[in-house]
Structure formats: structure tokens, C-alpha cells
Amino acid sequence: MTKTSEDVWHRVHPISPMVRGWLAILAVLFVFGRDRVEGIFTGDVQDIPSEAIWWIVGAGSATVLIIALIFYLSWRFTRYQVTAEHVKVNSGVLFRQQRQARLDRVQAIDLGQPLLARIFGLAELKFEVADAGESAVKLSFLKLQDARRLRATILSRASGDESPESPDQPEEAERPILKLTAGRVLGATLLSGATVFLILLAAIAVTLSVVFEQPLVITGLLPVLIGIAASYWTMFSNSFNFRVSVLEDGIRLRYGLLDTRTQTIPPGRVQAVGVMQSPLWRLTGWYKVSLNVAGYGGAAGGESGGRSTLLPVGTRQEVMELLALVLPDPGTEDPMGLFHAGLEGKNDDGGFTTSPRRVRWISPLTWRRNGFVVTRTALVARSGAFWRYLAVVPHERTQSMALERGPLSRRFHAMDLVLHTTPGPVALRVRQMDNRTAVELFDLQSARAAEARKHSIGDRWRERPASRDDAARSEEDPHD
């Protein structure tokens, strides 16, 4: 019987286990060579008996062989398969694991190159699926060109493209639209919120030293300073060489200093958008744009935070250009005016409904900023005085809502409306609205979300409209 392309299983690159397990190799070298290296630096190099040398060599060789066997078995029992409907990965030696992702549920595809993988010309593919919470499928590692071709194949099949495929066909051409310079990334890092926190920490430390007449003890602040330094490094390394391109299969992001990553977010996969401006960034007119994408999870820091960033630092014009990509229909005739009012406006600028005047007693700095506006396609909320924040959620992406109020809010007859989408760094909260306004918004937004989901586009963005219409008719009349 002749095998079809969907019956064929493939293996990752043979040196993939070594790229993943290089820390284990370093640990072995550390265990067997630590004393000798320390002796060289301290001048206390002791002669080792010949019998002991043979034992060390034998133990080291056995350890290397065991690690090599583990690497081989790990590679030998890891296979993957790409069909017209699924991506499947089987792995594990003693404990077998089978993972499968439906192509029509693929939310984003990441192509990552850790430093060691870059040296060997390898890449890792991650396929994010809706509501997975983590990568549903991870292929570590493939040749870079193979990984790119596989990414193109999966995107093509996930889109519903019915054109014949060619295994040697190159990837779709990209149109670059944005690239951050190293100078801007460095400046944004130095003017980030970590610097604001560092200034406040220094002011508090100096004040306490004057009040208690005690000199500053830097060692007591060392853990905090290490955390701030780590924050600086994370932001700089994740934003370095940041580039944005567009193609028919969505938006492509590239970034990274030591470990590089390429993300592809297909059309219609963005669940929510957030724009933030820190206090020091107001001096330069910079903003940060974050996304909620199904499958990326809710962590706002580390790797998930970097992967949920559409623009780490950009001007207002650049922000508007990218918002036009992820929100092609903001549902208003004046999107520039709407987002300007959301980022810098107060009171009823741009048609925003804001907190009642009585709330100024509990929010003296933000009550003029807190507000919302409803467009034809999305709910937009703004908040914050020092850290300005704007959140946008399309109506069809609304998953649930809640009304919340604490003791002070009850006293002043106000409440918050919280809108839930997929987990991510973007959180839409309409703060401290009048009770009647909040309840009315809750009821109307529920109806808008239900209606919008009826008319939302399908998951397969290249599928012929006629095919969708036929599918819809078949669901309505199964006997037709």
C-alpha cells in the first residue's frame, strides 16, 4: 500500500537533544573539573594518584555515555506529523506523550532560536492553540529552512487555502513596516517604569537615613536592585532589533538579542489590545502596545510578556499604524480622534462617559480620566493619570463580564465593570461608573457581544466565502 503524505512521520534534528540538554553537559563538567579549576586559581593544585585518575576517567566516560544514550533515545522516540487537519507530536521513552493541535484552532506560530540553536542553524516551532494555556505543540529543533517551510505549510492549511501546495515553494513575501533602533530601545529601557520605581526607592532610602541618622546600607537593598537590573535586561533584550512585517497570513514580529524569536499572528486572532504610557515616556511621546492572543496564557512577564507585545516602544503615529492592523474596523468615523481622547483626553473628550463628580473624593487624580466609549465594533476603556492606559476589546471577543464595587464605591454609589477575554496582559476595567450607568452598560454589552459573535468571520481566513455559505446552509438544513 502506498503511503500518502499524511501517513509520513518525521523526526526533529539529531542534535536537538544536545541543544536542549546542554546544561546537563555543563553540570557534568562542573562536577568533575571544579576542584582542579579552583586549585589553579588558588595555587593549591594537588597531584592525583594514577588509580584515582582512572576512576575519574571511567566515571566521566560512563556519565557521558549515559547522557549520549538519553539524548539518542529522546531523539529516536520524538516524531511529528502534519495532516490537513492536525499537527501531531509523539515523544517520550518510558512515559509516552502524544500531543495534537487542530490547525483551525491555531492562534499563533512562534519560531524561536535560542543562542546555541542559532550557532547550529536550528530553530524551534511553537503552535499556540485557543485556550491551551501553554504551547499545545512544540518542535525542538528543526533546520531553520525546514522550520520556515513547515510554518508556511501550517499557516496555509490553517487558513483554508485550497490551492495546490509545493514542498519547495518559498514563504510568502513580507512587507516591513516598522523597525526599532537600538538607541530608542536603550532610551525606553532607561525611562521605563523600573526607573520610576528606582527613583522612588532612592528617595525613600535617603529620607529614612536622614530621619534615623543612619548611613545607607546598600546590602539591604541589594535584592531589590538585582530585581530592577533584571527588569532592565528583560525589556532591553526582548525589544532589541524589534521588527514588524505584514503578510497575507497575518502580522509577523521579530525580536531578541541573544535568543531571537519570530511570531506570526494570523488575522482575527487578537482578542484585546492595550496601550500604555509610563510617566517618563510622556517626555518623549512613547507608548507600549500589548495584546491578548488565545493560547499565550496570562503571564505578563518573562517570555509570555514578550510574546504578548505588539510594540514595546513607539510614537503615536506608529501606534496608530499597528492598531489599524489588529483593529481594521474600530467602528468609528474618527479613529484618530477616538484614540487620542483615550490616551490623553479627560472628561467627555471623544464621547467618553466618565466617573461622576462625587467620585473625586476617592479618586482625585483619575476620576476625570476614568471612562468608556462604545463604538459599532468594540468597547474602549481608559484609566490612569500617571500611568495612562487604554484598552480595546472587540464585541465578539467578550467572554464574560462582572460588576464589582468595594466599601468606598458603595458609599459613593459607583461600581466597576470588568470585561473578561482570553488570559493576557490586557485587562479592560471600566472604573467607578455611576451605578445606573454601569448596570446599563452591562446589559447592553451582553447583547452586543452575542450579536457580534453571530456575524464574526470564520477561523479560516483564506477560505472561499462560498464554502462558508455552503457550510452554513448545511448546518441549517442537514437533509438538504
C-alpha positions in Angstrom: 0.0 0.0 0.0 1.4 3.4 -1.0 1.7 5.9 1.9 0.2 9.3 1.5 1.9 12.5 2.7 -0.3 12.4 5.8 0.9 8.9 6.7 4.5 10.0 6.9 6.1 10.8 10.3 9.2 13.0 10.6 11.9 13.4 13.2 13.5 16.5 14.6 17.2 17.3 14.0 19.5 14.6 15.5 21.4 17.2 17.7 18.2 18.6 19.1 18.6 16.8 22.5 22.1 18.2 23.0 20.8 21.8 22.2 18.0 21.2 24.8 20.3 19.5 27.4 23.5 21.5 27.2 23.0 22.5 30.8 23.4 18.8 31.8 26.7 18.6 30.0 27.9 21.7 31.8 26.8 20.2 35.1 29.0 17.1 34.4 32.0 19.2 33.5 31.5 21.3 36.7 31.3 18.2 38.9 34.5 16.6 37.5 36.5 19.8 37.0 35.6 22.1 39.8 38.4 21.2 42.2 41.1 21.4 39.5 39.9 24.8 38.3 39.7 26.2 41.8 43.1 24.8 42.6 44.6 26.6 39.6 43.3 30.0 40.8 44.2 29.4 44.5 47.6 27.9 43.7 46.7 24.7 45.6 47.0 22.1 42.8 47.3 18.7 44.3 48.7 15.6 42.5 46.1 13.0 41.8 47.1 9.3 42.2 47.1 7.4 38.9 44.5 5.0 40.3 42.2 7.9 41.1 42.7 9.3 37.6 41.5 6.0 36.1 38.4 6.1 38.3 37.6 9.7 37.4 38.1 9.0 33.7 35.9 5.9 33.9 33.2 7.6 35.8 33.3 10.6 33.4 33.2 8.3 30.4 30.3 6.4 31.8 28.4 9.6 32.5 29.0 10.9 29.0 27.8 7.6 27.5 24.6 7.6 29.7 23.9 11.2 28.6 24.5 10.3 25.0 22.2 7.3 25.3 19.5 9.5 26.8 19.9 12.1 24.0 19.7 9.4 21.4 16.5 7.8 22.9 15.0 11.2 23.2 15.6 11.9 19.5 14.6 8.4 18.4 11.2 8.5 20.1 10.2 12.0 19.1 8.2 12.2 15.9 5.8 14.7 14.3 3.2 14.6 11.6 1.3 17.4 9.7 -2.0 16.4 8.2 -4.7 18.5 6.5 -6.4 19.0 9.9 -3.9 18.4 12.7 -0.3 18.8 13.9 0.7 15.7 15.9 3.8 15.1 18.1 4.7 11.9 19.8 7.5 11.9 22.4 8.8 10.2 25.5 10.7 6.9 26.2 9.3 5.5 29.4 6.3 7.8 29.6 4.9 8.3 26.2 3.2 11.6 25.3 1.0 12.4 22.4 0.1 16.0 21.6 -2.2 17.2 18.9 -3.4 20.6 17.7 -6.2 21.3 15.3 -5.0 23.6 12.5 -8.2 25.6 12.5 -7.6 26.4 16.2 -4.0 27.6 15.7 -3.9 31.2 17.1 -0.2 32.0 16.5 3.0 30.3 15.4 6.4 31.2 17.0 9.8 30.4 15.5 12.4 30.7 18.2 16.2 30.4 18.1 18.0 30.2 21.5 21.7 31.2 21.3 23.0 27.6 21.0 20.4 26.8 18.4 21.4 29.8 16.3 25.0 28.5 16.3 23.9 25.2 14.8 21.4 26.9 12.4 18.4 25.3 14.1 15.0 26.7 15.2 12.1 25.7 17.4 8.5 25.9 16.4 5.6 26.5 18.8 2.0 26.3 17.8 -0.4 28.1 20.1 -4.0 27.0 20.1 -7.1 28.5 21.6 -7.4 28.1 25.4 -4.3 25.9 25.7 -2.7 28.0 28.4 0.7 26.8 27.0 2.1 25.7 23.7 0.0 22.8 22.5 2.8 21.6 20.2 6.5 22.3 20.4 9.1 21.0 17.9 12.6 21.4 19.1 14.6 21.6 16.9 14.5 21.7 13.1 16.8 23.2 10.5 15.9 26.8 10.1 14.8 26.5 6.5 12.8 23.4 7.3 11.1 25.2 10.2 10.2 28.1 7.9 8.7 25.8 5.3 6.8 23.9 7.9 5.5 27.2 9.4 4.3 28.3 5.9 2.6 24.9 5.3 0.7 25.0 8.6 -0.4 28.6 8.1 -1.6 27.7 4.6 -3.6 24.7 5.8 -4.9 26.6 8.8 -6.1 29.4 6.5 -8.3 27.1 4.4 -6.2 27.8 1.3 -7.4 25.3 -1.3 -4.6 25.9 -3.8 -2.1 23.1 -4.5 1.0 23.0 -2.4 4.6 22.7 -3.5 7.1 21.5 -0.9 9.8 23.8 -2.4 7.6 26.8 -2.6 9.2 29.7 -0.7 7.4 31.6 2.1 5.1 34.4 1.3 6.8 37.7 0.8 6.6 40.1 3.7 6.1 43.9 3.8 8.3 45.5 6.5 6.5 48.4 8.2 8.5 49.1 11.4 11.9 48.6 12.9 13.1 49.9 16.3 16.6 51.3 16.6 18.9 50.2 19.4 19.1 53.8 20.6 15.3 54.0 21.1 15.2 50.7 22.8 18.0 51.7 25.2 16.3 55.1 25.9 13.0 53.4 26.5 14.6 51.0 28.9 16.3 53.8 30.9 13.0 55.8 31.0 10.8 52.8 31.9 8.7 52.2 35.0 11.6 50.5 36.6 13.5 53.8 36.7 10.5 55.5 38.3 10.5 52.8 41.0 14.3 53.2 41.4 13.9 57.0 41.9 11.2 56.4 44.5 13.3 53.8 46.2 16.3 56.1 46.4 14.2 59.0 47.8 12.7 56.7 50.5 16.1 55.3 51.4 17.7 58.8 51.7 14.7 60.1 53.7 14.9 57.2 56.2 18.7 57.6 56.5 18.2 61.3 57.4 15.3 60.7 59.8 17.0 57.9 61.7 20.5 59.4 61.3 21.8 56.1 59.9 24.0 55.7 56.8 22.6 54.0 53.8 23.0 50.2 53.8 23.3 49.2 50.2 23.4 45.5 51.0 19.9 45.6 52.4 18.7 47.0 49.1 20.7 44.5 47.0 17.8 42.1 46.2 15.6 45.0 45.1 18.5 46.4 42.9 19.0 42.9 41.3 15.3 42.7 40.5 15.4 46.2 38.9 18.5 45.2 36.9 16.8 42.0 35.7 13.8 44.1 34.6 16.1 46.4 32.6 17.7 43.4 30.9 14.4 41.7 30.1 13.0 44.8 28.5 16.2 45.6 26.5 16.8 42.0 25.3 13.1 41.4 24.3 12.9 44.7 22.5 16.3 44.6 20.7 16.1 44.5 16.9 12.3 44.6 17.1 10.7 44.5 13.6 7.1 44.2 12.4 6.0 43.0 8.9 2.7 42.2 7.4 1.7 39.4 5.1 -1.5 37.7 4.0 -1.2 35.2 6.9 -1.2 38.0 9.5 1.4 40.0 11.4 5.0 38.9 11.8 7.1 40.1 14.7 10.8 39.5 15.1 12.9 40.5 18.2 15.6 39.3 20.6 19.2 40.0 21.5 20.7 36.6 22.4 17.6 34.4 21.9 15.7 35.5 18.8 12.0 34.9 18.2 9.7 35.2 15.2 6.0 35.3 15.8 3.2 35.0 13.3 -0.3 36.1 14.4 -2.9 35.1 11.8 -5.8 37.5 11.0 -8.6 37.8 13.5 -6.7 36.1 16.4 -6.2 39.2 18.5 -8.7 39.2 21.5 -7.8 42.5 23.1 -5.4 45.4 22.7 -3.9 47.7 25.4 -1.9 50.9 25.0 0.2 52.1 28.0 2.3 55.2 28.6 4.5 55.4 31.7 5.2 58.8 33.3 8.7 59.3 31.9 7.6 58.3 28.5 5.4 61.3 28.3 8.5 63.4 27.9 9.3 61.5 24.6 5.8 60.7 23.4 6.3 56.9 23.5 3.7 54.2 24.1 3.7 50.4 24.5 1.1 48.2 22.8 0.1 44.8 24.3 -2.1 42.0 23.0 -4.2 39.2 24.3 -3.9 36.2 22.0 -5.6 33.0 22.8 -3.1 30.3 23.8 -0.4 32.7 25.1 -1.6 32.4 28.7 -2.0 35.1 31.4 1.6 35.8 32.5 2.5 39.4 31.9 6.2 39.0 32.5 9.1 36.9 31.1 8.6 35.1 27.9 4.8 35.4 27.8 5.1 39.1 28.3 7.4 39.5 25.4 5.3 37.4 23.2 2.2 39.5 24.1 3.8 42.7 23.0 2.8 44.2 19.6 5.1 47.3 20.0 7.5 47.6 23.0 8.0 51.4 22.4 6.7 53.6 19.7 5.4 57.0 18.7 1.8 57.8 18.5 1.9 57.5 14.7 3.4 54.1 14.9 0.8 53.0 17.4 -1.9 54.1 15.1 -0.4 52.2 12.2 -0.3 49.0 14.2 -3.7 49.5 15.7 -5.0 49.7 12.1 -3.6 46.2 11.5 -5.1 44.5 14.6 -8.3 46.5 14.7 -9.0 47.2 11.0 -12.6 48.3 11.8 -12.6 50.3 15.1 -16.3 51.1 14.5 -16.0 54.9 14.4 -15.6 57.5 11.7 -12.8 59.2 13.5 -10.4 56.6 14.9 -7.5 59.1 15.4 -9.7 61.3 17.5 -11.0 58.4 19.5 -7.6 57.0 20.4 -6.2 60.5 21.1 -9.0 61.1 23.5 -8.4 57.7 25.0 -4.7 58.3 25.6 -4.7 61.9 26.6 -8.2 63.2 27.0 -10.3 64.0 30.1 -14.0 64.4 30.9 -16.2 63.8 27.8 -13.5 64.3 25.2 -14.1 61.9 22.3 -17.5 61.0 23.6 -16.2 59.1 26.7 -18.6 58.6 29.6 -16.6 59.3 32.8 -17.0 58.8 36.5 -19.5 61.1 38.3 -18.1 64.2 40.0 -18.8 62.7 43.5 -16.1 60.1 42.9 -13.3 62.8 43.1 -13.2 62.3 46.9 -11.9 58.7 46.5 -10.0 59.2 43.1 -8.9 62.8 43.0 -6.4 62.3 40.2 -8.1 59.8 37.9 -11.9 60.5 38.1 -11.7 62.8 35.0 -9.7 60.1 33.1 -11.7 57.0 34.0 -14.2 56.4 31.3 -15.5 54.3 28.4 -17.0 54.7 24.9 -18.8 52.1 22.8 -18.2 52.0 19.1 -20.0 49.9 16.5 -17.4 47.1 16.9 -15.7 47.5 20.2 -15.7 48.6 23.8 -13.0 51.1 24.7 -12.0 52.0 28.3 -9.3 54.4 29.6 -7.9 55.0 33.0 -4.8 56.3 34.9 -3.3 59.7 35.5 0.4 59.0 35.8 0.3 55.6 34.0 -2.1 56.2 31.2 -3.9 53.2 29.9 -6.3 52.4 27.1 -7.9 49.0 26.5 -9.9 47.9 23.5 -11.9 44.7 23.2 -14.0 43.8 20.1 -17.6 42.9 20.9 -17.3 39.4 19.6 -14.3 38.7 21.9 -16.2 39.4 25.1 -16.4 36.1 27.0 -17.9 37.2 30.3 -18.5 40.3 32.4 -18.8 41.2 36.1 -19.8 44.2 38.2 -17.6 44.9 41.2 -17.6 47.5 44.0 -15.9 47.9 47.3 -17.0 49.7 50.5 -15.9 53.1 49.3 -17.5 52.7 45.9 -20.8 51.6 47.6 -20.6 54.8 49.7 -20.4 57.0 46.6 -22.8 54.9 44.5 -20.3 53.8 42.0 -19.1 50.4 40.6 -16.6 48.9 38.1 -17.4 46.8 35.1 -14.8 44.1 34.3 -14.8 42.6 30.9 -13.1 39.1 30.5 -11.4 37.9 27.4 -8.7 35.2 27.0 -5.9 35.5 29.6 -3.2 38.0 28.8 -1.7 41.4 29.9 -4.7 43.4 28.6 -7.4 43.9 31.2 -10.4 46.0 30.4 -12.0 47.6 33.5 -14.4 50.5 33.3 -13.7 52.1 36.7 -16.0 53.9 39.1 -19.1 54.5 36.9 -22.4 55.6 38.3 -24.4 52.5 39.4 -27.1 53.0 36.8 -24.6 53.7 34.0 -22.6 50.5 34.9 -25.7 48.3 35.0 -27.0 49.7 31.7 -23.6 49.1 30.1 -23.5 45.5 31.5 -26.9 44.7 29.9 -26.2 46.4 26.5 -22.7 44.9 26.2 -24.1 41.4 26.7 -26.5 41.9 23.8 -23.8 43.5 21.6 -21.4 40.6 22.2 -24.0 38.0 21.4 -25.0 39.7 18.2 -21.4 40.3 17.1 -20.5 36.6 17.5 -23.2 35.7 15.1 -21.5 37.8 12.3 -17.9 37.1 13.2 -15.7 35.8 10.4 -14.6 32.2 10.3 -11.3 30.8 11.6 -10.0 30.1 8.1 -9.1 33.5 6.7 -8.4 32.3 3.1 -11.4 30.0 2.7 -13.7 30.9 -0.1 -16.8 32.8 1.0 -19.0 30.3 -1.0 -17.6 27.4 1.1 -18.6 29.2 4.3 -22.1 29.9 2.9 -22.5 26.2 1.9 -21.4 25.1 5.3 -23.8 27.5 7.0 -26.7 26.2 4.8 -25.8 22.6 5.5 -25.9 23.3 9.3 -29.3 24.9 8.9 -30.8 22.1 6.8 -28.8 18.8 7.3 -31.2 16.9 4.9 -30.8 19.3 2.1 
